[in-house]
Amino acid sequence: MKTIKNNKFTLVALVLLTLGLYSCTDKFLDEEENYLIDSEGYFNSEDDYYMSLVGAYDLLQATYVNNLLGEIASDNTLCGGESATDVVGFQQIDDMTHTPVNANLRDIWNWMFAGVKRTNYFLEFQNNIDFDGRVQMVAEVRFLRAYFHFELVKWFGGIPVKDYANALEGGGKRFSPGDETSIPRYSVEEVYALIESDLIFAANNLDYTAPQVGRVTKGAAQALLGKAYLYQDKFSDAATVLGNLIDNGPYQLVDDYSEIFENDGENGVESVFEVQYSDGEGAGFDCLQCSEGNVAVGFMGIRNHTGPTYDSGYSFNVPTQEAFDNFDNDDTRKDVSILDIVAWAEETEATYVEGYEHTGFYNRKYLPRKGDQNIGDQNLTNPNNYRAIRYADVLLMAAEANNRGNLDETKALAYLNQVRERAFGDSSHNSSATGAALTDAILDERRHELLGEGHRFFDLVRTGRAAQAIDGFVAGKHELFPIPFQEIQFSAGNWDQNPNY
């Protein structure tokens, strides 16, 4: 079956760079000047739309930093790296000392808005021509716009939206120079309303089976919609859409948890949505968002590792002793999620170097595996897909919605215990908790099931538990990250900074 990730560079080389939507270097644009296309007259064939669609998907690969920092900011891991000055922005976020001057936060802002721009480019011209499959492409693009907006709103709160009323109806408009001084930051509630509108359309116009591996499905749209509802404490809405997905979707838990994160576990029956990565071309530090590989994987690799199974890496995002000890010893997820490097070295005669804030543990789910092509810098081209939404996550979100919404605790327990039975291999560890104790059990289960996958910080924030769990977290400030300093400057007073920054 074809997979969309094999087509990505075609668009980057032939469309995005040549249209000026994105460039890594001026030199490349100079070399491609014979292929320049008038963007206003571009959407004249099905191929044009398809290539623009692939370009919108391409920015998903830049979410590697979102997922990495979603763990580093939490109580699950320490930043790690080589030293206290190795990627200073990461270190500051780990220590909760970050300010509006943080290059890595600015990357998230810039790269997610680049994704929004690409989706709006497609939507601005969505009705130029008609062809079979056009509505499905529109639905996919609206899912992607919702995905980028969801990342932005959970990191930064309210954000600017070009031509908001038109966007709410499914239209799109690209940002232009000067917009930053006139377009307001819309409220969190307004941004979520746009996300909901896009995802409802996507869910209503997509099938559970995608035409290519890696493309968005109805299930992905339903799952992200349920997640957006849950983040707003709209428990009844979340329970309804997630329950529909559970009852009617094609997903199920795989029997063996360890299979999920190996290469042959990609896009499997438990995968609701994955960000596709490839090791088919090289990459460099001058343009990390250009990499077709999963940059986060190399960053999390074992420092100077020599031995079987794993390539080496930069030792960022190291799990803490507390996170390791928090697992029940009978929980099969413990050793799949966290690699005990001392025990590993003794077992395999592997060698390694201790990095900064060495804990003795690594995020095993996303360690770089041997066997890929290692084109260019092997630390930037790992092919490990990011499992953005798994069916286990759907079950736990549905359990939480039913419990916290006081809707159906029987369902909540059933969903929770499906996940626990897979984790322990039996029903003897099933929960029978109710009320607040069940809420605690569900959130603990999310930590164990999803450790290393970038969700923990936001789970703590949205449930009001971050100040108690995260060292240095200041309530009333750190629930959001600061708008990059440069953006506040560019807006000339039009955008206020987030509170207490």
DRENBA-896364 format. One line per 8 residues: their letters; for each residue x, y, z of C-alpha. Coordinates in nm, 2 decimals, always signed. Layout:
! residues N
a	X Y Z | ...
This chain:
! residues 501
mktiknnk	+0.00 +0.00 +0.00 | +0.12 +0.35 -0.08 | +0.21 +0.57 +0.21 | +0.20 +0.95 +0.20 | +0.54 +0.99 +0.36 | +0.71 +0.87 +0.04 | +0.57 +1.16 -0.15 | +0.66 +1.44 +0.08
ftlvalvl	+0.98 +1.58 -0.07 | +0.82 +1.60 -0.41 | +0.60 +1.88 -0.28 | +0.87 +2.05 -0.08 | +1.10 +2.07 -0.38 | +0.85 +2.14 -0.65 | +0.59 +2.35 -0.48 | +0.65 +2.48 -0.13
ltlglysc	+1.00 +2.61 -0.20 | +0.92 +2.74 -0.55 | +0.60 +2.91 -0.43 | +0.79 +3.08 -0.15 | +0.57 +2.92 +0.11 | +0.88 +2.80 +0.29 | +1.25 +2.79 +0.22 | +1.55 +2.66 +0.40
tdkfldee	+1.81 +2.87 +0.22 | +1.80 +3.15 -0.04 | +2.05 +2.96 -0.25 | +1.81 +2.67 -0.30 | +1.54 +2.92 -0.42 | +1.79 +3.07 -0.66 | +1.87 +2.73 -0.80 | +1.50 +2.66 -0.85
enylidse	+1.40 +3.00 -1.00 | +1.32 +2.84 -1.34 | +1.03 +2.66 -1.17 | +0.86 +2.95 -1.01 | +0.48 +2.93 -1.02 | +0.22 +3.20 -0.96 | +0.06 +3.08 -0.64 | -0.27 +3.27 -0.72
gyfnsedd	-0.31 +3.06 -1.03 | -0.19 +2.73 -0.90 | -0.49 +2.52 -0.82 | -0.60 +2.41 -1.16 | -0.57 +2.03 -1.14 | -0.62 +1.74 -0.90 | -0.24 +1.70 -0.89 | -0.21 +2.06 -0.77
yymslvga	-0.44 +2.00 -0.48 | -0.28 +1.67 -0.39 | +0.07 +1.83 -0.38 | -0.06 +2.11 -0.16 | -0.22 +1.85 +0.06 | +0.11 +1.67 +0.10 | +0.27 +2.00 +0.19 | +0.02 +2.05 +0.47
ydllqaty	+0.10 +1.71 +0.61 | +0.47 +1.78 +0.59 | +0.47 +2.03 +0.88 | +0.34 +1.75 +1.11 | +0.70 +1.63 +1.11 | +0.81 +1.95 +1.29 | +0.59 +1.85 +1.58 | +0.88 +1.64 +1.71
vnnllgei	+0.98 +1.93 +1.94 | +0.63 +1.96 +2.08 | +0.62 +1.60 +2.17 | +0.98 +1.61 +2.32 | +0.91 +1.91 +2.53 | +0.57 +1.78 +2.64 | +0.77 +1.52 +2.84 | +1.06 +1.74 +2.94
asdntlcg	+0.82 +2.00 +3.09 | +0.65 +1.73 +3.30 | +0.75 +1.53 +3.61 | +0.82 +1.22 +3.39 | +1.17 +1.32 +3.28 | +1.47 +1.56 +3.32 | +1.61 +1.75 +3.02 | +1.95 +1.57 +3.01
gesatdvv	+2.18 +1.64 +2.71 | +2.55 +1.69 +2.73 | +2.56 +1.98 +2.98 | +2.35 +2.25 +3.15 | +2.40 +2.47 +2.84 | +2.31 +2.20 +2.59 | +2.00 +2.34 +2.41 | +1.94 +2.61 +2.67
gfqqiddm	+1.57 +2.65 +2.58 | +1.51 +2.28 +2.66 | +1.69 +2.32 +3.00 | +1.48 +2.63 +3.09 | +1.15 +2.46 +3.01 | +1.26 +2.16 +3.23 | +1.34 +2.40 +3.52 | +1.04 +2.62 +3.46
thtpvnan	+1.26 +2.92 +3.42 | +1.17 +2.99 +3.05 | +1.10 +3.34 +2.94 | +0.96 +3.49 +2.61 | +1.31 +3.48 +2.48 | +1.33 +3.10 +2.41 | +1.44 +2.97 +2.07 | +1.26 +2.64 +2.11
lrdiwnwm	+0.93 +2.79 +2.21 | +0.96 +3.02 +1.91 | +1.02 +2.71 +1.69 | +0.69 +2.57 +1.81 | +0.51 +2.90 +1.74 | +0.67 +2.94 +1.40 | +0.64 +2.58 +1.28 | +0.28 +2.54 +1.38
fagvkrtn	+0.18 +2.86 +1.22 | +0.37 +2.75 +0.91 | +0.14 +2.44 +0.91 | -0.17 +2.67 +0.95 | -0.05 +2.88 +0.66 | -0.02 +2.57 +0.44 | -0.37 +2.45 +0.53 | -0.52 +2.80 +0.47
yflefqnn	-0.34 +2.82 +0.13 | -0.53 +2.50 +0.03 | -0.86 +2.62 +0.18 | -0.83 +2.96 +0.02 | -0.86 +2.80 -0.32 | -1.06 +2.49 -0.23 | -1.34 +2.56 -0.48 | -1.13 +2.65 -0.78
idfdgrvq	-1.22 +2.33 -0.96 | -1.41 +2.01 -0.87 | -1.29 +1.65 -0.90 | -1.36 +1.31 -0.73 | -1.21 +1.31 -0.39 | -1.19 +1.69 -0.35 | -1.42 +1.70 -0.05 | -1.21 +1.43 +0.12
mvaevrfl	-0.89 +1.64 +0.07 | -1.07 +1.94 +0.21 | -1.17 +1.73 +0.51 | -0.81 +1.61 +0.56 | -0.68 +1.97 +0.54 | -0.94 +2.09 +0.79 | -0.82 +1.81 +1.03 | -0.46 +1.93 +0.98
rayfhfel	-0.56 +2.29 +1.05 | -0.73 +2.17 +1.37 | -0.42 +1.97 +1.47 | -0.19 +2.27 +1.43 | -0.44 +2.50 +1.60 | -0.48 +2.25 +1.89 | -0.10 +2.25 +1.94 | -0.09 +2.63 +1.94
vkwfggip	-0.38 +2.68 +2.18 | -0.25 +2.42 +2.44 | +0.10 +2.57 +2.44 | +0.01 +2.95 +2.41 | -0.36 +3.00 +2.48 | -0.55 +3.24 +2.25 | -0.39 +3.30 +1.91 | -0.44 +3.52 +1.61
vkdyanal	-0.67 +3.38 +1.33 | -0.69 +3.54 +0.99 | -1.05 +3.60 +0.88 | -1.20 +3.42 +1.18 | -1.56 +3.42 +1.07 | -1.48 +3.27 +0.73 | -1.25 +3.01 +0.88 | -1.53 +2.90 +1.11
egggkrfs	-1.73 +2.83 +0.80 | -1.45 +2.62 +0.65 | -1.27 +2.89 +0.45 | -0.90 +2.99 +0.48 | -0.69 +3.30 +0.43 | -0.32 +3.32 +0.45 | -0.15 +3.57 +0.68 | +0.01 +3.87 +0.51
pgdetsip	+0.27 +4.12 +0.63 | +0.11 +4.37 +0.86 | -0.16 +4.14 +0.99 | +0.02 +4.11 +1.32 | -0.07 +4.47 +1.40 | -0.44 +4.44 +1.32 | -0.56 +4.08 +1.37 | -0.64 +4.01 +1.74
rysveevy	-0.55 +3.71 +1.95 | -0.88 +3.52 +1.97 | -0.98 +3.37 +2.30 | -0.91 +3.01 +2.39 | -1.29 +2.95 +2.36 | -1.30 +3.10 +2.01 | -0.99 +2.90 +1.89 | -1.15 +2.58 +2.03
aliesdli	-1.48 +2.66 +1.84 | -1.28 +2.67 +1.52 | -1.10 +2.35 +1.60 | -1.44 +2.18 +1.67 | -1.59 +2.31 +1.34 | -1.30 +2.17 +1.14 | -1.30 +1.84 +1.31 | -1.68 +1.79 +1.29
faannldy	-1.65 +1.85 +0.91 | -1.36 +1.61 +0.89 | -1.53 +1.34 +1.08 | -1.84 +1.37 +0.87 | -1.66 +1.36 +0.54 | -1.39 +1.09 +0.60 | -1.40 +0.71 +0.62 | -1.23 +0.49 +0.87
tapqvgrv	-1.00 +0.36 +0.60 | -0.76 +0.61 +0.43 | -0.67 +0.60 +0.06 | -0.30 +0.59 +0.16 | -0.12 +0.49 +0.47 | -0.06 +0.79 +0.69 | -0.35 +1.00 +0.57 | -0.62 +1.12 +0.81
tkgaaqal	-0.93 +0.90 +0.88 | -1.27 +0.95 +1.04 | -1.13 +0.79 +1.35 | -0.85 +1.04 +1.38 | -1.10 +1.33 +1.35 | -1.33 +1.18 +1.61 | -1.04 +1.11 +1.85 | -0.90 +1.46 +1.82
lgkaylyq	-1.24 +1.62 +1.85 | -1.30 +1.42 +2.17 | -0.96 +1.53 +2.30 | -1.05 +1.89 +2.23 | -1.37 +1.86 +2.42 | -1.19 +1.69 +2.71 | -0.94 +1.98 +2.73 | -1.23 +2.22 +2.77
dkfsdaat	-1.41 +2.00 +3.03 | -1.69 +1.94 +2.79 | -1.73 +1.59 +2.93 | -2.07 +1.50 +2.78 | -1.95 +1.59 +2.43 | -1.63 +1.41 +2.47 | -1.80 +1.09 +2.60 | -2.04 +1.10 +2.31
vlgnlidn	-1.79 +1.13 +2.03 | -1.53 +0.90 +2.19 | -1.80 +0.64 +2.27 | -1.91 +0.65 +1.90 | -1.55 +0.59 +1.79 | -1.51 +0.30 +2.03 | -1.84 +0.14 +1.93 | -1.80 +0.19 +1.55
gpyqlvdd	-1.44 +0.23 +1.47 | -1.20 -0.05 +1.36 | -0.94 -0.01 +1.63 | -0.84 -0.24 +1.91 | -0.56 -0.29 +2.16 | -0.27 -0.51 +2.03 | -0.20 -0.80 +2.26 | +0.16 -0.72 +2.32
yseifend	+0.24 -0.37 +2.43 | +0.60 -0.40 +2.32 | +0.50 -0.44 +1.96 | +0.35 -0.09 +1.93 | +0.68 +0.10 +1.92 | +0.89 -0.12 +1.69 | +0.90 -0.04 +1.32 | +0.67 -0.33 +1.23
gengvesv	+0.42 -0.19 +1.47 | +0.37 +0.13 +1.28 | +0.02 +0.22 +1.15 | -0.12 -0.09 +1.32 | -0.46 -0.17 +1.45 | -0.41 +0.04 +1.76 | -0.29 +0.34 +1.57 | -0.56 +0.61 +1.53
fevqysdg	-0.32 +0.87 +1.39 | +0.05 +0.86 +1.34 | +0.29 +1.13 +1.22 | +0.49 +0.96 +0.94 | +0.87 +0.98 +0.93 | +1.12 +0.85 +0.68 | +1.50 +0.79 +0.68 | +1.51 +0.83 +0.30
egagfdcl	+1.70 +1.16 +0.29 | +1.96 +1.34 +0.49 | +1.91 +1.64 +0.72 | +2.11 +1.91 +0.89 | +2.09 +2.12 +1.21 | +2.05 +2.44 +1.00 | +1.69 +2.33 +0.92 | +1.56 +2.08 +1.17
qcsegnva	+1.20 +2.13 +1.06 | +1.31 +2.02 +0.71 | +1.40 +1.67 +0.82 | +1.19 +1.39 +0.70 | +1.32 +1.18 +1.00 | +1.21 +1.20 +1.36 | +1.46 +1.44 +1.51 | +1.33 +1.38 +1.86
vgfmgirn	+1.44 +1.01 +1.84 | +1.81 +1.10 +1.79 | +1.79 +1.36 +2.07 | +1.66 +1.09 +2.31 | +1.92 +0.83 +2.21 | +2.18 +0.67 +2.45 | +2.48 +0.90 +2.46 | +2.78 +0.74 +2.28
htgptyds	+2.61 +0.40 +2.28 | +2.79 +0.10 +2.13 | +2.61 -0.23 +2.14 | +2.31 -0.41 +1.99 | +1.96 -0.29 +1.90 | +2.00 +0.09 +1.95 | +2.19 +0.36 +1.77 | +2.35 +0.63 +1.99
gysfnvpt	+2.21 +0.98 +2.05 | +2.22 +1.29 +2.26 | +2.07 +1.17 +2.59 | +1.78 +1.42 +2.62 | +1.45 +1.35 +2.79 | +1.57 +1.10 +3.05 | +1.30 +0.94 +3.27 | +1.33 +1.00 +3.64
qeafdnfd	+1.37 +0.74 +3.91 | +1.03 +0.84 +4.05 | +0.87 +0.77 +3.71 | +1.03 +0.43 +3.70 | +0.93 +0.34 +4.05 | +0.58 +0.46 +3.99 | +0.51 +0.15 +3.78 | +0.39 -0.17 +3.95
nddtrkdv	+0.65 -0.44 +3.91 | +0.39 -0.66 +3.74 | +0.31 -0.39 +3.48 | +0.45 -0.51 +3.14 | +0.47 -0.15 +3.02 | +0.75 -0.06 +3.27 | +1.04 -0.21 +3.08 | +0.89 -0.12 +2.74
sildivaw	+0.86 +0.24 +2.84 | +1.19 +0.29 +3.02 | +1.53 +0.14 +2.95 | +1.74 +0.07 +3.25 | +2.08 +0.15 +3.09 | +2.29 -0.01 +3.37 | +2.10 -0.34 +3.34 | +2.11 -0.32 +2.96
aeeteaty	+2.49 -0.27 +2.96 | +2.54 -0.56 +3.19 | +2.32 -0.78 +2.98 | +2.46 -0.69 +2.64 | +2.81 -0.56 +2.71 | +2.71 -0.23 +2.56 | +2.90 +0.08 +2.65 | +2.77 +0.44 +2.69
vegyehtg	+2.86 +0.77 +2.84 | +2.67 +0.94 +3.11 | +2.52 +1.27 +3.01 | +2.40 +1.57 +3.21 | +2.13 +1.48 +3.47 | +2.20 +1.12 +3.41 | +1.93 +0.91 +3.58 | +2.02 +0.57 +3.45
fynrkylp	+1.71 +0.56 +3.24 | +1.61 +0.63 +2.87 | +1.27 +0.67 +2.69 | +1.28 +0.32 +2.53 | +0.97 +0.38 +2.31 | +1.15 +0.63 +2.10 | +1.51 +0.52 +2.11 | +1.68 +0.51 +1.77
rkgdqnig	+1.69 +0.15 +1.64 | +1.96 +0.00 +1.44 | +1.88 -0.10 +1.08 | +1.77 +0.23 +0.92 | +1.96 +0.39 +0.64 | +2.15 +0.65 +0.85 | +2.16 +0.89 +0.56 | +2.34 +1.22 +0.65
dqnltnpn	+2.33 +1.28 +1.03 | +2.18 +0.96 +1.17 | +2.05 +1.15 +1.47 | +1.82 +1.35 +1.25 | +1.69 +1.09 +1.01 | +1.53 +0.82 +1.23 | +1.22 +0.67 +1.07 | +1.03 +0.61 +1.39
nyrairya	+0.67 +0.73 +1.34 | +0.52 +0.93 +1.62 | +0.21 +0.75 +1.76 | +0.01 +1.08 +1.80 | -0.32 +0.91 +1.90 | -0.35 +0.55 +2.01 | -0.66 +0.35 +2.08 | -0.55 +0.31 +2.44
dvllmaae	-0.55 +0.69 +2.47 | -0.90 +0.70 +2.33 | -1.02 +0.45 +2.59 | -0.86 +0.64 +2.87 | -1.01 +0.97 +2.75 | -1.35 +0.82 +2.72 | -1.31 +0.67 +3.08 | -1.21 +1.02 +3.21
annrgnld	-1.50 +1.19 +3.03 | -1.76 +0.95 +3.17 | -1.61 +0.97 +3.52 | -1.54 +1.34 +3.56 | -1.87 +1.42 +3.39 | -2.06 +1.20 +3.63 | -2.21 +1.03 +3.32 | -2.15 +0.65 +3.35
etkalayl	-1.89 +0.51 +3.59 | -1.96 +0.15 +3.47 | -1.84 +0.25 +3.12 | -1.55 +0.45 +3.27 | -1.43 +0.14 +3.46 | -1.48 -0.09 +3.16 | -1.26 +0.14 +2.94 | -1.00 +0.18 +3.21
nqvreraf	-0.98 -0.20 +3.28 | -0.94 -0.28 +2.91 | -0.61 -0.09 +2.92 | -0.51 -0.25 +3.25 | -0.58 -0.60 +3.14 | -0.35 -0.56 +2.85 | -0.08 -0.41 +3.07 | -0.09 -0.69 +3.33
gdsshnss	-0.21 -0.98 +3.12 | -0.49 -1.06 +3.35 | -0.80 -0.91 +3.52 | -0.67 -0.95 +3.88 | -0.53 -0.60 +3.86 | -0.86 -0.44 +3.75 | -0.97 -0.13 +3.93 | -1.30 -0.10 +4.12
atgaaltd	-1.26 +0.26 +4.22 | -1.54 +0.52 +4.20 | -1.57 +0.89 +4.22 | -1.26 +1.09 +4.29 | -1.06 +0.77 +4.34 | -1.15 +0.66 +3.99 | -1.04 +1.00 +3.85 | -0.70 +0.95 +4.02
ailderrh	-0.68 +0.59 +3.89 | -0.75 +0.70 +3.53 | -0.49 +0.98 +3.54 | -0.24 +0.74 +3.69 | -0.32 +0.50 +3.41 | -0.26 +0.77 +3.15 | +0.08 +0.83 +3.30 | +0.18 +0.46 +3.28
ellgeghr	+0.02 +0.40 +2.94 | +0.15 +0.71 +2.77 | +0.48 +0.78 +2.94 | +0.73 +0.91 +2.69 | +0.47 +1.01 +2.44 | +0.45 +1.39 +2.51 | +0.11 +1.41 +2.69 | +0.20 +1.43 +3.05
ffdlvrtg	+0.25 +1.80 +3.10 | -0.08 +1.89 +2.94 | -0.26 +1.63 +3.14 | -0.13 +1.78 +3.46 | -0.22 +2.13 +3.36 | -0.57 +2.07 +3.24 | -0.66 +1.87 +3.55 | -0.51 +2.14 +3.79
raaqaidg	-0.23 +1.91 +3.92 | +0.08 +2.06 +3.77 | +0.18 +2.28 +4.06 | +0.19 +1.98 +4.29 | +0.37 +1.75 +4.05 | +0.63 +1.97 +3.87 | +0.92 +2.14 +4.05 | +0.93 +2.51 +3.98
fvagkhel	+0.58 +2.53 +3.84 | +0.40 +2.85 +3.93 | +0.02 +2.84 +3.93 | -0.13 +3.13 +3.73 | +0.18 +3.14 +3.50 | +0.31 +2.82 +3.38 | -0.02 +2.68 +3.25 | +0.07 +2.85 +2.93
fpipfqei	+0.40 +2.92 +2.77 | +0.50 +3.28 +2.67 | +0.43 +3.43 +2.33 | +0.77 +3.47 +2.17 | +0.92 +3.81 +2.24 | +0.97 +3.89 +1.88 | +0.60 +3.83 +1.80 | +0.50 +4.07 +2.08
qfsagnwd	+0.74 +4.32 +1.93 | +0.61 +4.27 +1.58 | +0.25 +4.32 +1.69 | +0.33 +4.68 +1.81 | +0.11 +4.65 +2.11 | -0.17 +4.45 +1.94 | -0.10 +4.13 +2.13 | -0.07 +4.11 +2.51
qnpny	+0.18 +3.87 +2.66 | +0.05 +3.57 +2.86 | +0.01 +3.64 +3.23 | +0.31 +3.68 +3.46 | +0.57 +3.67 +3.18
